[in-house]
Amino acid sequence: NAIGEKSKLHTKTPVYPVCTVIVKEKHPDVKSKKPELLTVTRKRSAGFDKGNGDWEYLVYAGNDPVKPLKNEPKRCKSYHVAFKDLDYVSRSYLPDIFLNKLK
């Protein structure tokens, strides 16, 4: 969303504002038009989950984007902890040419 756009796209070492929302579609292959999963990360107020940068993690099945999957947030936390220096957000899927322009 626009709240976190500057941090995500223009800052080398971002600190995301509260209410930042990042949604990512996960497709089974590059030709797929329907995602198999939707992942949502939302920056919450200080104290929500101090050990994970106060991020909330939600995962939805691509065929049922209404009810989140129960145990997936544990897996999300274990992945995102490696990106603590980037406020727990991976940008590994962005092209290198883009990442080289970050300030």
Residue pairs with C-beta under 8 A, 6 or more apart in sequence:
1 19
1 20
1 21
1 22
3 17
3 19
3 20
3 21
4 16
4 17
4 20
4 21
4 22
4 43
7 14
7 15
7 16
7 17
7 20
7 87
8 14
8 16
8 20
8 22
8 89
8 91
10 102
10 103
11 102
11 103
12 102
12 103
13 85
13 86
14 86
14 87
14 89
15 87
16 43
16 87
16 89
17 43
18 43
18 44
18 45
18 46
18 54
19 42
19 43
20 42
20 43
21 40
21 41
21 42
21 43
22 40
22 41
22 42
22 89
23 38
23 39
23 40
24 38
24 39
24 93
25 35
25 37
25 38
25 62
26 35
26 36
26 37
26 38
26 39
26 62
27 34
27 35
27 36
28 36
34 62
34 63
35 62
36 61
36 62
37 59
37 60
37 61
37 62
38 59
38 60
38 62
38 65
39 57
39 58
39 59
39 60
39 76
40 57
40 58
40 59
40 60
41 55
41 56
41 57
41 58
41 76
41 80
41 89
42 55
42 56
42 58
43 53
43 54
43 55
43 56
44 54
44 55
44 56
45 54
46 54
47 54
48 54
48 55
48 56
49 55
49 56
52 77
52 80
52 81
52 88
53 80
53 84
53 87
53 88
55 80
55 88
56 73
57 72
57 73
57 76
57 77
57 80
58 68
58 72
58 73
59 68
59 69
59 72
59 73
59 76
60 66
60 67
60 68
60 69
61 69
79 90
80 88
80 89
80 90
81 88
82 90
83 89
83 90
91 99
